[in-house]
Every structure is written in structure tokens, then in C-alpha cells.
């Protein structure tokens, strides 16, 4: 009877020890995974940047503006010499070295920077927080834009932008980027959705948004009177001297510019006015 009881105690003791060992092993695994995740989070930008460099080198990618485009860019810089120039970024530019984003190759200062913040009803540019934080540090005039997906709910898209973007005094007004046409609704309903997004955003931030689009898109889909009162940021990359849409305030004139601090092509923009004119449209 005593032996049987002793055996039972030994078995229970072994089970408890196995359970403790299993718990300890799980704790060690969880701690290791959390540590690795923390390290990856801290060094994520450095890791991604190195991966980008390796990819570029392995695929022999070079980012040299074509000579004909360089001539065109130089001509625009000279023609608008008394105006302001800026750039716009999204995740396509990768990790930006903000210490070097100050001047264009021609020596003109970078006067403003616009970055993509959100896409559709739930998308967020993976580098938005990083770019926005660094823009504040550099004290550059900054703006944020939303890429509008025409097949998604406009009110939810507005809520997505509002949730993620906190604009301050001295920032550019919120920007709506519309480039695509709907496949599940009519153009008429597209316009209704765009107008709803613009109204929600204006009510929230207290300032009229800017509309970004191409010359062709604006003329084809947005030339109705309900969009005529908005400030326009027009994209036009052809050899014309300026966009067809004469009411533009910002002209994105190339998508193949290069600038220090960025491993890749960059969009260049010219603001149609002086620093004083730009200050007029900034958030008060």
C-alpha cells in the first residue's frame, strides 16, 4: 500500500515537472519571438532600405532622367524661375533620407512636399507616418493626399483619411487624388461620391480640399460646375508648355525627376505663384 502511494506521488511529481518544463519552453519561445519582432520593428526601415539597394543593384536598375526629359525639366525651372517648386512622395519612393531632401539639382530649394496618406476605405501608405514625422522635423510646408478608389464607398474613404491625417496650421489643405474610372457604377455616381468626399473633408478640416488629376481626366470627368471652385493640382507630362486646364495652381510636370535622398524617380511640381501666394492657401 505504501509502495503504491509512493509510485503515484512520483508520477504526479513527474507530470508536474513536465508541465513546468513545457510552460517554461513556451515562455522562452514567446519571449524569443517578441524580441525578434521588437528588433525587426526598430530596424525595419534600415532592413527595407538595404533590401531595396540589393534589389536595385542585382537588377542593374539606374535612375537617370532621360536627356530629353532633363532638357524639358530645365526649361520649366527657368520659365518658372520666380515660382516655387516641390515634390510628392508615396511608398514607391521607398525609404527617403530626409537629411538630403533640400534642393533640386538646379539649386532651387524644395519649397513644399506632398505625401500620400491613404487609399480607398482602409488603405494607408506604409511610409506615411515616417514621412510626415520627418517633414515636421524639417519644417517644410507639407501636404497629404488620399488616393480615391472609385468603386469604394466615398464616406468610408473620407473617414479613413480623417482617422489617419492630422493637419496643422501652415499645412496645405487636404488633397483628393482621382485618376481611375469606376467599373461598378456610372460616372454620374462617381461625381456624387467625389463631391461627398470633398464635403465631408471640408466640414472636418474647415478648409476646401485640393483636387489632383490629369489634364485629360479633369476635362473628361470633372469639368462640371460642381468642381470648378476647387484649387487644382494638375498632372501633365507631355511637351506642352503648361496644362490645358488653365485654372491649375500646382502643376506636376514630370514623374522622372531625381533628387538627393531618394533612390528612384520623383515627381516634380511647380506652384503657380510666390511664397506669399502659397501662404494664402495654407491652413490658418
Phi and psi restraints in degrees (value plus and minus 20) as a CYANA .aco file:
   2 UNK   PHI     -87.3   -47.3
   2 UNK   PSI     -61.2   -21.2
   3 UNK   PHI     -82.6   -42.6
   3 UNK   PSI     -63.3   -23.3
   4 UNK   PHI     -82.0   -42.0
   4 UNK   PSI     -62.9   -22.9
   5 UNK   PHI     -83.9   -43.9
   5 UNK   PSI     -60.7   -20.7
   6 UNK   PHI     -83.7   -43.7
   6 UNK   PSI     -62.9   -22.9
   7 UNK   PHI     -80.8   -40.8
   7 UNK   PSI     -62.9   -22.9
   8 UNK   PHI     -81.6   -41.6
   8 UNK   PSI     -62.3   -22.3
   9 UNK   PHI     -82.3   -42.3
   9 UNK   PSI     -60.7   -20.7
  10 UNK   PHI     -83.5   -43.5
  10 UNK   PSI     -62.8   -22.8
  11 UNK   PHI     -81.7   -41.7
  11 UNK   PSI     -63.5   -23.5
  12 UNK   PHI     -82.8   -42.8
  12 UNK   PSI     -60.4   -20.4
  13 UNK   PHI     -83.2   -43.2
  13 UNK   PSI     -62.3   -22.3
  14 UNK   PHI     -84.6   -44.6
  14 UNK   PSI     -61.0   -21.0
  15 UNK   PHI     -82.6   -42.6
  15 UNK   PSI     -63.0   -23.0
  16 UNK   PHI     -82.6   -42.6
  16 UNK   PSI     -61.0   -21.0
  17 UNK   PHI     -85.5   -45.5
  17 UNK   PSI     -61.7   -21.7
  18 UNK   PHI     -81.8   -41.8
  18 UNK   PSI     -61.0   -21.0
  19 UNK   PHI     -84.5   -44.5
  19 UNK   PSI     -61.3   -21.3
  20 UNK   PHI     -83.9   -43.9
  20 UNK   PSI     -62.8   -22.8
  21 UNK   PHI     -83.5   -43.5
  21 UNK   PSI     -60.6   -20.6
  22 UNK   PHI     -85.3   -45.3
  22 UNK   PSI     -63.2   -23.2
  23 UNK   PHI     -82.5   -42.5
  23 UNK   PSI     -61.8   -21.8
  24 UNK   PHI     -84.2   -44.2
  24 UNK   PSI     -61.5   -21.5
  25 UNK   PHI     -82.7   -42.7
  25 UNK   PSI     -63.9   -23.9
  26 UNK   PHI     -82.8   -42.8
  26 UNK   PSI     -61.2   -21.2
  27 UNK   PHI     -83.3   -43.3
  27 UNK   PSI     -61.1   -21.1
  28 UNK   PHI     -84.6   -44.6
  28 UNK   PSI     -63.2   -23.2
  29 UNK   PHI     -83.0   -43.0
  29 UNK   PSI     -66.5   -26.5
  30 UNK   PHI     -82.1   -42.1
  30 UNK   PSI     -63.9   -23.9
  31 UNK   PHI     -81.9   -41.9
  31 UNK   PSI     -61.0   -21.0
  32 UNK   PHI     -84.0   -44.0
  32 UNK   PSI     -64.7   -24.7
  33 UNK   PHI     -84.2   -44.2
  33 UNK   PSI     -62.4   -22.4
  34 UNK   PHI     -84.7   -44.7
  34 UNK   PSI     -58.8   -18.8
  35 UNK   PHI     -83.6   -43.6
  35 UNK   PSI     -65.7   -25.7
  36 UNK   PHI     -82.2   -42.2
  36 UNK   PSI     -61.1   -21.1
  37 UNK   PHI     -83.8   -43.8
  37 UNK   PSI     -60.6   -20.6
  38 UNK   PHI     -84.9   -44.9
  38 UNK   PSI     -62.6   -22.6
  39 UNK   PHI     -82.9   -42.9
  39 UNK   PSI     -64.6   -24.6
  40 UNK   PHI     -82.6   -42.6
  40 UNK   PSI     -58.3   -18.3
  41 UNK   PHI     -84.8   -44.8
  41 UNK   PSI     -63.6   -23.6
  42 UNK   PHI     -85.4   -45.4
  42 UNK   PSI     -60.5   -20.5
  43 UNK   PHI    -123.7   -83.7
  43 UNK   PSI      -3.9    36.1
  44 UNK   PHI     -79.9   -39.9
  44 UNK   PSI     -61.8   -21.8
  45 UNK   PHI     -87.7   -47.7
  45 UNK   PSI     -59.9   -19.9
  46 UNK   PHI     -85.0   -45.0
  46 UNK   PSI     -60.8   -20.8
  47 UNK   PHI     -84.4   -44.4
  47 UNK   PSI     -66.5   -26.5
  48 UNK   PHI     -83.4   -43.4
  48 UNK   PSI     -61.4   -21.4
  49 UNK   PHI     -82.8   -42.8
  49 UNK   PSI     -62.8   -22.8
  50 UNK   PHI     -86.0   -46.0
  50 UNK   PSI     -58.6   -18.6
  51 UNK   PHI     -83.2   -43.2
  51 UNK   PSI     -59.0   -19.0
  52 UNK   PHI     -82.8   -42.8
  52 UNK   PSI     -63.2   -23.2
  53 UNK   PHI     -83.2   -43.2
  53 UNK   PSI     -61.8   -21.8
  54 UNK   PHI     -83.7   -43.7
  54 UNK   PSI     -62.7   -22.7
  55 UNK   PHI     -83.7   -43.7
  55 UNK   PSI     -65.3   -25.3
  56 UNK   PHI     -80.6   -40.6
  56 UNK   PSI     -64.3   -24.3
  57 UNK   PHI     -87.3   -47.3
  57 UNK   PSI     -64.0   -24.0
  58 UNK   PHI     -83.9   -43.9
  58 UNK   PSI     -52.9   -12.9
  59 UNK   PHI    -119.5   -79.5
  59 UNK   PSI     -10.3    29.7
  60 UNK   PHI      34.0    74.0
  60 UNK   PSI      21.9    61.9
  61 UNK   PHI    -104.1   -64.1
  61 UNK   PSI     110.9   150.9
  62 UNK   PHI    -143.7  -103.7
  62 UNK   PSI     129.1   169.1
  63 UNK   PHI    -139.6   -99.6
  63 UNK   PSI      53.6    93.6
  64 UNK   PHI    -131.8   -91.8
  64 UNK   PSI     102.0   142.0
  65 UNK   PHI     -80.5   -40.5
  65 UNK   PSI     109.3   149.3
  66 UNK   PHI     -72.9   -32.9
  66 UNK   PSI     124.9   164.9
  67 UNK   PHI     -77.0   -37.0
  67 UNK   PSI     -60.8   -20.8
  68 UNK   PHI     -84.3   -44.3
  68 UNK   PSI     -57.6   -17.6
  69 UNK   PHI     -91.4   -51.4
  69 UNK   PSI     -55.4   -15.4
  70 UNK   PHI     -80.6   -40.6
  70 UNK   PSI     -62.0   -22.0
  71 UNK   PHI     -82.6   -42.6
  71 UNK   PSI     -63.8   -23.8
  72 UNK   PHI     -83.8   -43.8
  72 UNK   PSI     -64.0   -24.0
  73 UNK   PHI     -81.2   -41.2
  73 UNK   PSI     -65.0   -25.0
  74 UNK   PHI     -81.4   -41.4
  74 UNK   PSI     -58.9   -18.9
  75 UNK   PHI     -84.5   -44.5
  75 UNK   PSI     -60.0   -20.0
  76 UNK   PHI     -89.6   -49.6
  76 UNK   PSI     -60.1   -20.1
  77 UNK   PHI     -79.7   -39.7
  77 UNK   PSI     -61.2   -21.2
  78 UNK   PHI     -91.1   -51.1
  78 UNK   PSI     -61.6   -21.6
  79 UNK   PHI     -84.9   -44.9
  79 UNK   PSI     -55.7   -15.7
  80 UNK   PHI    -126.5   -86.5
  80 UNK   PSI      15.9    55.9
  81 UNK   PHI     -74.7   -34.7
  81 UNK   PSI     -53.9   -13.9
  82 UNK   PHI    -109.5   -69.5
  82 UNK   PSI     -15.0    25.0
  83 UNK   PHI    -123.6   -83.6
  83 UNK   PSI     158.0   198.0
  84 UNK   PHI    -122.4   -82.4
  84 UNK   PSI     127.1   167.1
  85 UNK   PHI    -142.9  -102.9
  85 UNK   PSI     126.1   166.1
  86 UNK   PHI    -165.4  -125.4
  86 UNK   PSI     158.0   198.0
  87 UNK   PHI    -149.7  -109.7
  87 UNK   PSI     142.6   182.6
  88 UNK   PHI    -153.9  -113.9
  88 UNK   PSI     124.1   164.1
  89 UNK   PHI    -149.5  -109.5
  89 UNK   PSI     134.9   174.9
  90 UNK   PHI    -163.7  -123.7
  90 UNK   PSI    -188.6  -148.6
  91 UNK   PHI     -84.7   -44.7
  91 UNK   PSI     -37.1     2.9
  92 UNK   PHI     -84.1   -44.1
  92 UNK   PSI     -43.0    -3.0
  93 UNK   PHI    -105.4   -65.4
  93 UNK   PSI     -24.7    15.3
  94 UNK   PHI      48.3    88.3
  94 UNK   PSI    -172.9  -132.9
  95 UNK   PHI     -98.2   -58.2
  95 UNK   PSI      99.9   139.9
  96 UNK   PHI    -114.5   -74.5
  96 UNK   PSI     114.8   154.8
  97 UNK   PHI    -108.2   -68.2
  97 UNK   PSI      74.6   114.6
  98 UNK   PHI     -88.1   -48.1
  98 UNK   PSI     -35.6     4.4
  99 UNK   PHI     -85.6   -45.6
  99 UNK   PSI     -40.0     0.0
 100 UNK   PHI    -131.0   -91.0
 100 UNK   PSI     -22.5    17.5
 101 UNK   PHI    -106.3   -66.3
 101 UNK   PSI      65.7   105.7
 102 UNK   PHI    -152.9  -112.9
 102 UNK   PSI     -63.0   -23.0
 103 UNK   PHI    -155.5  -115.5
 103 UNK   PSI     135.6   175.6
 104 UNK   PHI     -99.9   -59.9
 104 UNK   PSI     147.5   187.5
 105 UNK   PHI     -80.2   -40.2
 105 UNK   PSI     -46.8    -6.8
 106 UNK   PHI    -101.3   -61.3
 106 UNK   PSI     -24.1    15.9
 107 UNK   PHI      79.1   119.1
 107 UNK   PSI     -30.8     9.2
 108 UNK   PHI     -88.2   -48.2
 108 UNK   PSI     119.4   159.4
 109 UNK   PHI     -92.9   -52.9
 109 UNK   PSI     130.9   170.9
 110 UNK   PHI    -100.5   -60.5
 110 UNK   PSI      91.8   131.8
 111 UNK   PHI    -110.8   -70.8
 111 UNK   PSI     -44.7    -4.7
 112 UNK   PHI    -174.6  -134.6
 112 UNK   PSI     133.9   173.9
 113 UNK   PHI    -154.5  -114.5
 113 UNK   PSI     111.6   151.6
 114 UNK   PHI    -137.1   -97.1
 114 UNK   PSI     111.5   151.5
 115 UNK   PHI    -144.4  -104.4
 115 UNK   PSI     128.9   168.9
 116 UNK   PHI     -95.2   -55.2
 116 UNK   PSI     114.8   154.8
 117 UNK   PHI    -127.1   -87.1
 117 UNK   PSI     -71.8   -31.8
 118 UNK   PHI    -159.1  -119.1
 118 UNK   PSI     142.9   182.9
 119 UNK   PHI    -160.5  -120.5
 119 UNK   PSI     109.1   149.1
 120 UNK   PHI      41.8    81.8
 120 UNK   PSI    -174.5  -134.5
 121 UNK   PHI    -105.7   -65.7
 121 UNK   PSI     -33.4     6.6
 122 UNK   PHI    -166.4  -126.4
 122 UNK   PSI     -15.9    24.1
 123 UNK   PHI    -104.3   -64.3
 123 UNK   PSI     127.2   167.2
 124 UNK   PHI    -157.6  -117.6
 124 UNK   PSI     113.7   153.7
 125 UNK   PHI     -82.7   -42.7
 125 UNK   PSI     108.9   148.9
 126 UNK   PHI     -84.7   -44.7
 126 UNK   PSI     -40.7    -0.7
 127 UNK   PHI    -125.7   -85.7
 127 UNK   PSI     -12.4    27.6
 128 UNK   PHI     -79.7   -39.7
 128 UNK   PSI     -71.8   -31.8
 129 UNK   PHI     -79.5   -39.5
 129 UNK   PSI     -62.3   -22.3
 130 UNK   PHI     -81.7   -41.7
 130 UNK   PSI     -68.1   -28.1
 131 UNK   PHI     -86.2   -46.2
 131 UNK   PSI     -63.2   -23.2
 132 UNK   PHI     -83.8   -43.8
 132 UNK   PSI     -62.8   -22.8
 133 UNK   PHI     -82.6   -42.6
 133 UNK   PSI     -64.0   -24.0
 134 UNK   PHI     -91.2   -51.2
 134 UNK   PSI     -51.8   -11.8
 135 UNK   PHI     -84.3   -44.3
 135 UNK   PSI     -58.7   -18.7
 136 UNK   PHI     -85.2   -45.2
 136 UNK   PSI     -59.4   -19.4
 137 UNK   PHI     -83.6   -43.6
 137 UNK   PSI     -61.3   -21.3
 138 UNK   PHI     -98.9   -58.9
 138 UNK   PSI     -31.0     9.0
 139 UNK   PHI      38.5    78.5
 139 UNK   PSI      18.8    58.8
 140 UNK   PHI    -109.4   -69.4
 140 UNK   PSI     129.3   169.3
 141 UNK   PHI     -83.6   -43.6
 141 UNK   PSI     105.7   145.7
 142 UNK   PHI    -145.2  -105.2
 142 UNK   PSI     133.1   173.1
 143 UNK   PHI    -162.5  -122.5
 143 UNK   PSI     135.8   175.8
 144 UNK   PHI    -147.2  -107.2
 144 UNK   PSI     121.5   161.5
 145 UNK   PHI    -147.1  -107.1
 145 UNK   PSI     135.5   175.5
 146 UNK   PHI    -132.0   -92.0
 146 UNK   PSI     107.6   147.6
 147 UNK   PHI    -105.3   -65.3
 147 UNK   PSI      94.1   134.1
 148 UNK   PHI    -104.6   -64.6
 148 UNK   PSI     107.4   147.4
 149 UNK   PHI    -122.0   -82.0
 149 UNK   PSI      90.7   130.7
 150 UNK   PHI     -86.1   -46.1
 150 UNK   PSI     -33.2     6.8
 151 UNK   PHI    -115.8   -75.8
 151 UNK   PSI     -16.6    23.4
 152 UNK   PHI    -132.0   -92.0
 152 UNK   PSI     139.7   179.7
 153 UNK   PHI     -82.5   -42.5
 153 UNK   PSI     107.5   147.5
 154 UNK   PHI     -89.2   -49.2
 154 UNK   PSI     -58.3   -18.3
 155 UNK   PHI     -85.5   -45.5
 155 UNK   PSI     -59.9   -19.9
 156 UNK   PHI     -87.5   -47.5
 156 UNK   PSI     -54.2   -14.2
 157 UNK   PHI     -86.7   -46.7
 157 UNK   PSI     -59.7   -19.7
 158 UNK   PHI     -84.1   -44.1
 158 UNK   PSI     -61.6   -21.6
 159 UNK   PHI     -83.5   -43.5
 159 UNK   PSI     -56.0   -16.0
 160 UNK   PHI     -82.6   -42.6
 160 UNK   PSI     -64.6   -24.6
 161 UNK   PHI     -85.8   -45.8
 161 UNK   PSI     -66.3   -26.3
 162 UNK   PHI     -81.1   -41.1
 162 UNK   PSI     -59.2   -19.2
 163 UNK   PHI     -82.2   -42.2
 163 UNK   PSI     -55.2   -15.2
 164 UNK   PHI    -125.0   -85.0
 164 UNK   PSI     -35.6     4.4
 165 UNK   PHI    -137.9   -97.9
 165 UNK   PSI      98.2   138.2
 166 UNK   PHI    -127.7   -87.7
 166 UNK   PSI      85.9   125.9
 167 UNK   PHI    -109.0   -69.0
 167 UNK   PSI     129.8   169.8
 168 UNK   PHI    -147.5  -107.5
 168 UNK   PSI     152.0   192.0
 169 UNK   PHI     -77.7   -37.7
 169 UNK   PSI     111.7   151.7
 170 UNK   PHI      74.8   114.8
 170 UNK   PSI     -25.3    14.7
 171 UNK   PHI    -105.9   -65.9
 171 UNK   PSI     139.3   179.3
 172 UNK   PHI     -89.4   -49.4
 172 UNK   PSI     133.5   173.5
 173 UNK   PHI     -80.0   -40.0
 173 UNK   PSI     139.7   179.7
 174 UNK   PHI     -81.0   -41.0
 174 UNK   PSI     129.2   169.2
 175 UNK   PHI    -143.7  -103.7
 175 UNK   PSI     113.7   153.7
 176 UNK   PHI    -122.4   -82.4
 176 UNK   PSI      99.9   139.9
 177 UNK   PHI    -122.1   -82.1
 177 UNK   PSI      91.3   131.3
 178 UNK   PHI    -143.1  -103.1
 178 UNK   PSI      99.1   139.1
 179 UNK   PHI    -151.8  -111.8
 179 UNK   PSI     -43.4    -3.4
 180 UNK   PHI    -122.4   -82.4
 180 UNK   PSI     139.2   179.2
 181 UNK   PHI    -125.4   -85.4
 181 UNK   PSI     130.9   170.9
 182 UNK   PHI     -93.6   -53.6
 182 UNK   PSI     133.3   173.3
 183 UNK   PHI    -136.5   -96.5
 183 UNK   PSI     -29.0    11.0
 184 UNK   PHI    -141.4  -101.4
 184 UNK   PSI     -14.6    25.4
 185 UNK   PHI    -169.5  -129.5
 185 UNK   PSI     150.1   190.1
 186 UNK   PHI    -100.8   -60.8
 186 UNK   PSI     143.8   183.8
 187 UNK   PHI     -83.5   -43.5
 187 UNK   PSI     -54.5   -14.5
 188 UNK   PHI     -79.8   -39.8
 188 UNK   PSI     -64.6   -24.6
 189 UNK   PHI     -89.9   -49.9
 189 UNK   PSI     -50.5   -10.5
 190 UNK   PHI     -79.8   -39.8
 190 UNK   PSI     -67.0   -27.0
 191 UNK   PHI     -81.6   -41.6
 191 UNK   PSI     -59.5   -19.5
 192 UNK   PHI     -82.0   -42.0
 192 UNK   PSI     -63.9   -23.9
 193 UNK   PHI     -84.4   -44.4
 193 UNK   PSI     -62.8   -22.8
 194 UNK   PHI     -81.2   -41.2
 194 UNK   PSI     -64.3   -24.3
 195 UNK   PHI     -83.8   -43.8
 195 UNK   PSI     -57.7   -17.7
 196 UNK   PHI     -84.7   -44.7
 196 UNK   PSI     -64.0   -24.0
 197 UNK   PHI     -79.0   -39.0
 197 UNK   PSI     -67.9   -27.9
 198 UNK   PHI     -81.1   -41.1
 198 UNK   PSI     -61.8   -21.8
 199 UNK   PHI     -87.1   -47.1
 199 UNK   PSI     -62.6   -22.6
 200 UNK   PHI     -83.2   -43.2
 200 UNK   PSI     -64.4   -24.4
 201 UNK   PHI     -85.7   -45.7
 201 UNK   PSI     -61.9   -21.9
 202 UNK   PHI     -83.7   -43.7
 202 UNK   PSI     -60.5   -20.5
 203 UNK   PHI     -83.6   -43.6
 203 UNK   PSI     -57.6   -17.6
 204 UNK   PHI     -95.0   -55.0
 204 UNK   PSI     -67.8   -27.8
 205 UNK   PHI    -111.6   -71.6
 205 UNK   PSI     -33.4     6.6
 206 UNK   PHI      53.9    93.9
 206 UNK   PSI       3.2    43.2
 207 UNK   PHI    -169.0  -129.0
 207 UNK   PSI     125.6   165.6
 208 UNK   PHI     -91.3   -51.3
 208 UNK   PSI     108.7   148.7
 209 UNK   PHI     -89.1   -49.1
 209 UNK   PSI     144.8   184.8
 210 UNK   PHI    -118.8   -78.8
 210 UNK   PSI     123.8   163.8
 211 UNK   PHI    -126.5   -86.5
 211 UNK   PSI     107.6   147.6
 212 UNK   PHI    -126.5   -86.5
 212 UNK   PSI     113.2   153.2
 213 UNK   PHI    -186.9  -146.9
 213 UNK   PSI     153.4   193.4
 214 UNK   PHI    -105.3   -65.3
 214 UNK   PSI     141.4   181.4
 215 UNK   PHI     -70.3   -30.3
 215 UNK   PSI     -72.7   -32.7
 216 UNK   PHI     -83.4   -43.4
 216 UNK   PSI     -65.2   -25.2
 217 UNK   PHI     -82.8   -42.8
 217 UNK   PSI     -64.9   -24.9
 218 UNK   PHI     -81.7   -41.7
 218 UNK   PSI     -65.4   -25.4
 219 UNK   PHI     -83.9   -43.9
 219 UNK   PSI     -57.7   -17.7
 220 UNK   PHI     -98.4   -58.4
 220 UNK   PSI     -61.3   -21.3
 221 UNK   PHI    -137.7   -97.7
 221 UNK   PSI     -40.7    -0.7
 222 UNK   PHI    -140.9  -100.9
 222 UNK   PSI      -4.3    35.7
 223 UNK   PHI    -102.2   -62.2
 223 UNK   PSI     -14.8    25.2
 224 UNK   PHI     -90.6   -50.6
 224 UNK   PSI     139.5   179.5
 225 UNK   PHI     -83.4   -43.4
 225 UNK   PSI     -45.2    -5.2
 226 UNK   PHI     -87.7   -47.7
 226 UNK   PSI     -33.6     6.4
 227 UNK   PHI    -130.2   -90.2
 227 UNK   PSI     -19.6    20.4
 228 UNK   PHI     -93.5   -53.5
 228 UNK   PSI     -38.6     1.4
 229 UNK   PHI    -110.0   -70.0
 229 UNK   PSI     -18.2    21.8
 230 UNK   PHI    -113.4   -73.4
 230 UNK   PSI     126.5   166.5
 231 UNK   PHI     -87.1   -47.1
 231 UNK   PSI     116.9   156.9
 232 UNK   PHI    -130.6   -90.6
 232 UNK   PSI     115.5   155.5
 233 UNK   PHI    -134.1   -94.1
 233 UNK   PSI      86.6   126.6
 234 UNK   PHI    -126.4   -86.4
 234 UNK   PSI     114.3   154.3
 235 UNK   PHI    -117.5   -77.5
 235 UNK   PSI     109.9   149.9
 236 UNK   PHI    -175.8  -135.8
 236 UNK   PSI      94.0   134.0
 237 UNK   PHI    -130.3   -90.3
 237 UNK   PSI     -11.2    28.8
 238 UNK   PHI    -106.8   -66.8
 238 UNK   PSI    -190.5  -150.5
 239 UNK   PHI    -107.0   -67.0
 239 UNK   PSI     -10.9    29.1
 240 UNK   PHI     -87.1   -47.1
 240 UNK   PSI     134.8   174.8
 241 UNK   PHI     -90.4   -50.4
 241 UNK   PSI     -49.7    -9.7
 242 UNK   PHI    -183.2  -143.2
 242 UNK   PSI     145.7   185.7
 243 UNK   PHI     -78.9   -38.9
 243 UNK   PSI     133.2   173.2
 244 UNK   PHI     -84.4   -44.4
 244 UNK   PSI     -57.6   -17.6
 245 UNK   PHI     -93.4   -53.4
 245 UNK   PSI      83.3   123.3
 246 UNK   PHI     -91.4   -51.4
 246 UNK   PSI     -32.0     8.0
 247 UNK   PHI    -108.9   -68.9
 247 UNK   PSI     -10.9    29.1
 248 UNK   PHI     -84.8   -44.8
 248 UNK   PSI     125.1   165.1
 249 UNK   PHI    -129.2   -89.2
 249 UNK   PSI     -51.6   -11.6
 250 UNK   PHI    -144.8  -104.8
 250 UNK   PSI     113.9   153.9
 251 UNK   PHI    -138.2   -98.2
 251 UNK   PSI      97.3   137.3
 252 UNK   PHI    -106.0   -66.0
 252 UNK   PSI      82.9   122.9
 253 UNK   PHI    -120.8   -80.8
 253 UNK   PSI     -28.5    11.5
 254 UNK   PHI    -175.9  -135.9
 254 UNK   PSI     132.3   172.3
 255 UNK   PHI    -135.2   -95.2
 255 UNK   PSI      -9.0    31.0
 256 UNK   PHI    -146.4  -106.4
 256 UNK   PSI      14.8    54.8
 257 UNK   PHI    -103.5   -63.5
 257 UNK   PSI     142.2   182.2
 258 UNK   PHI    -149.5  -109.5
 258 UNK   PSI     126.9   166.9
 259 UNK   PHI    -170.4  -130.4
 259 UNK   PSI     127.9   167.9
 260 UNK   PHI     -79.4   -39.4
 260 UNK   PSI     120.5   160.5
 261 UNK   PHI      77.4   117.4
 261 UNK   PSI     -27.1    12.9
 262 UNK   PHI    -148.7  -108.7
 262 UNK   PSI     106.7   146.7
 263 UNK   PHI    -111.1   -71.1
 263 UNK   PSI      58.6    98.6
 264 UNK   PHI     134.2   174.2
 264 UNK   PSI     159.4   199.4
 265 UNK   PHI     -94.7   -54.7
 265 UNK   PSI     131.7   171.7
 266 UNK   PHI    -152.3  -112.3
 266 UNK   PSI     123.9   163.9
 267 UNK   PHI     -98.3   -58.3
 267 UNK   PSI     111.8   151.8
 268 UNK   PHI    -125.7   -85.7
 268 UNK   PSI     124.2   164.2
 269 UNK   PHI    -154.8  -114.8
 269 UNK   PSI     128.6   168.6
 270 UNK   PHI    -141.1  -101.1
 270 UNK   PSI     114.1   154.1
 271 UNK   PHI    -112.0   -72.0
 271 UNK   PSI     111.9   151.9
 272 UNK   PHI    -102.1   -62.1
 272 UNK   PSI      51.0    91.0
 273 UNK   PHI     143.6   183.6
 273 UNK   PSI    -192.6  -152.6
 274 UNK   PHI    -118.5   -78.5
 274 UNK   PSI    -199.8  -159.8
 275 UNK   PHI     -80.2   -40.2
 275 UNK   PSI     -58.3   -18.3
 276 UNK   PHI     -82.4   -42.4
 276 UNK   PSI     -61.5   -21.5
 277 UNK   PHI     -86.0   -46.0
 277 UNK   PSI     -58.9   -18.9
 278 UNK   PHI     -85.7   -45.7
 278 UNK   PSI     -60.7   -20.7
 279 UNK   PHI     -80.7   -40.7
 279 UNK   PSI     -47.6    -7.6
 280 UNK   PHI     -83.6   -43.6
 280 UNK   PSI     -57.0   -17.0
 281 UNK   PHI    -111.7   -71.7
 281 UNK   PSI     -28.5    11.5
 282 UNK   PHI     -89.9   -49.9
 282 UNK   PSI     135.5   175.5
 283 UNK   PHI     -84.8   -44.8
 283 UNK   PSI     111.5   151.5
